C-alpha cells in the first residue's frame, strides 16, 4: 500500500493557510523552475481573489520522501464553517495555523473544536514569527490552554509545534533559528499524523464534498474508508434517508498536484473523485453493489443569517436633535452661498 497522509490546514482568516500551501507546493517541485504561478494559487476564483479569503475548500497532493500527502485547504471565515466541518471527515490530522502576534482567534476555536471531536491529531504551526512585537511562546501556551478548555484528550494535548514564516518560506523547531525551507513542517506531518485506518470489507466511501464539470456533470469527492473502487464498477448509492439506488462508476480520479489524475482503481485511505454517479448529495455513501452498508452520515447546516440586536450604546444616545434631510442641507448651502456672495459684493 502506498504511504499516505491526509491532513487539513485550519486557521482563522488571514493567518496564512493558503500562503503556506503555496510554499509546500513549491518545495515539493509541483511547478517548473521557470513557471511563474504567483501567490495564493488555490484561491483561484474571482470572488476569492477579490476578497482575499478562501471560500471553498481545495484538495492538493504532494509527494515528500516517498509519502503522498493529501492537503485540504479549508476556509478560514466563520461564514463557511459548515464546509470546514464536512471536509475534516477526509483528514486523519489537522495542521493548526496560528498567528504569532494575534494568537488563537474565534474561528480557531470553532474549527479546532470540530477537529478534536473527530479525534484528529493536531499539529501546530505558529506563523508570522517575524512580526514586530509577536510572542510565539505565549501563543503556544494559549493554544495549549484552548485545547485543554475544548476537552482535548491527553494524546491530543501532546501536540508537536513548529515556528516560522510561511511568507518567507521557512519553518523551524525553534523560532530563534531561521532555516532555509519548510522541511521541518513536512517532517512533523509525516512523523505525527497517522496513516489512514483501513478496514477489511466491501467498499465504503462517504461523500463529503462535490465538484462540477461542464463536460461530466457533478463529481463526488470523499475518502475511501475500506475496500477498492475500480473504473466501470457497479455500486450502490445509499442515501441519507436510507434509500438505495444502483449506479456505475464511469471514471475514477485521485488528486495529484493541483489537478486530478485518472486511475483504474483507488485503494482504501486515499481521497478520490468519482464521475458517473447520479443523484448523490453530501452525506450519502457509495457502497458495495450486492451488500451495501452505509457509513454514519454528516449533518448539513441549512443556509442561515444571524443577527444580533443590542441596546443603543452610541455616544449620542438620548440626545435630542432634528433629522437632517437633503432639503436641510440644500437650504444651508444656499444660505452660505448667499452670505459669501453678499460679502464679496459689499
Beta strands, then each sheet from edge to edge (+ up, - down):
strand 1: 4-11
strand 2: 58-64
strand 3: 67-73
strand 4: 93-99
strand 5: 121-127
strand 6: 161-165
strand 7: 170-172
strand 8: 204-213
strand 9: 217-226
strand 10: 228-230
strand 11: 234-238
strand 12: 244-248
strand 13: 251-256
strand 14: 259-263
strand 15: 265-267
strand 16: 271-275
strand 17: 285-288
sheet 1: 2+ 3- 1- 4- 5- 6- 7+
sheet 2: 12+ 11- 17+ 8- 9+ 16- 13+ 14-
sheet 3: 10+ 15-
end
